[in-house]
């Protein structure tokens, strides 16, 4: 199954390692350091035009990619498990 993250970006939900609420986890220095390192390594993909609300860590064949989304983790979770 696939998950739409916003701005025409769709990922395979099997590649998702974790989804995080930006407001809740960026208070931690470890999280800020992780995101900063991912940005420097070119592993961050920004798929939002508005205020970011979540980031999604995915395994892309041994390489981690971090998607920044304007959708909340709650909305993404609902989309992930919604069967059409």
C-alpha positions as CSV (number, residue, x, y, z in Angstrom):
1,X,0.0,0.0,0.0
2,X,1.1,3.6,-0.6
3,X,0.9,6.7,1.6
4,X,0.4,10.2,0.2
5,X,2.5,12.7,2.1
6,X,1.3,15.8,0.4
7,X,2.5,17.8,-2.7
8,X,2.2,14.9,-5.1
9,X,4.6,12.8,-3.0
10,X,3.6,9.1,-2.5
11,X,5.8,6.5,-0.7
12,X,5.5,2.8,-0.2
13,X,4.2,2.4,3.4
14,X,6.5,-0.7,3.8
15,X,9.5,1.6,3.7
16,X,8.3,3.6,6.8
17,X,10.5,3.2,9.8
18,X,8.9,5.9,12.0
19,X,6.6,9.0,11.9
20,X,7.2,11.9,14.3
21,X,5.2,15.0,15.3
22,X,7.7,17.8,14.8
23,X,6.5,19.9,17.7
24,X,6.7,17.0,20.1
25,X,10.2,15.7,19.2
26,X,12.3,18.7,18.0
27,X,12.6,19.8,21.6
28,X,15.2,17.1,22.0
29,X,18.8,18.0,21.0
30,X,19.3,14.4,19.7
31,X,16.4,14.9,17.2
32,X,17.6,18.3,16.1
33,X,21.1,16.8,15.6
34,X,19.7,13.9,13.6
35,X,17.7,16.1,11.3
36,X,20.6,18.4,10.9
37,X,22.9,15.5,9.9
38,X,20.3,14.1,7.5
39,X,20.0,17.6,5.9
40,X,23.8,17.8,5.4
41,X,23.8,14.3,3.9
42,X,21.0,15.2,1.4
43,X,18.6,12.8,3.0
44,X,15.8,15.3,3.7
45,X,13.0,15.7,1.3
46,X,10.7,18.6,2.0
47,X,7.2,18.0,0.7
48,X,5.4,20.9,2.3
49,X,4.7,24.5,1.4
50,X,3.2,25.4,4.8
51,X,4.3,24.9,8.3
52,X,5.8,21.4,8.8
53,X,3.9,19.2,11.2
54,X,5.6,15.9,10.9
55,X,8.6,14.0,9.6
56,X,8.7,10.5,8.3
57,X,11.8,8.3,8.3
58,X,12.0,5.8,5.5
59,X,14.4,3.0,4.6
60,X,15.3,3.4,0.9
61,X,17.4,0.3,0.3
62,X,19.8,0.7,3.2
63,X,19.7,4.5,3.0
64,X,17.4,6.5,5.3
65,X,15.3,9.3,3.8
66,X,13.5,11.9,5.9
67,X,10.3,13.4,4.5
68,X,9.1,16.6,6.0
69,X,5.3,16.9,5.7
70,X,2.6,19.5,6.5
71,X,0.3,16.7,7.5
72,X,0.0,15.6,11.1
73,X,1.0,12.1,12.2
74,X,-2.6,11.5,13.1
75,X,-3.7,12.3,9.5
76,X,-0.9,10.2,8.0
77,X,-1.8,7.3,10.3
78,X,-5.4,7.4,9.2
79,X,-4.4,7.5,5.6
80,X,-2.0,4.6,6.0
81,X,-4.6,2.2,7.4
82,X,-7.6,3.4,5.4
83,X,-8.8,0.7,3.0
84,X,-10.5,1.7,-0.2
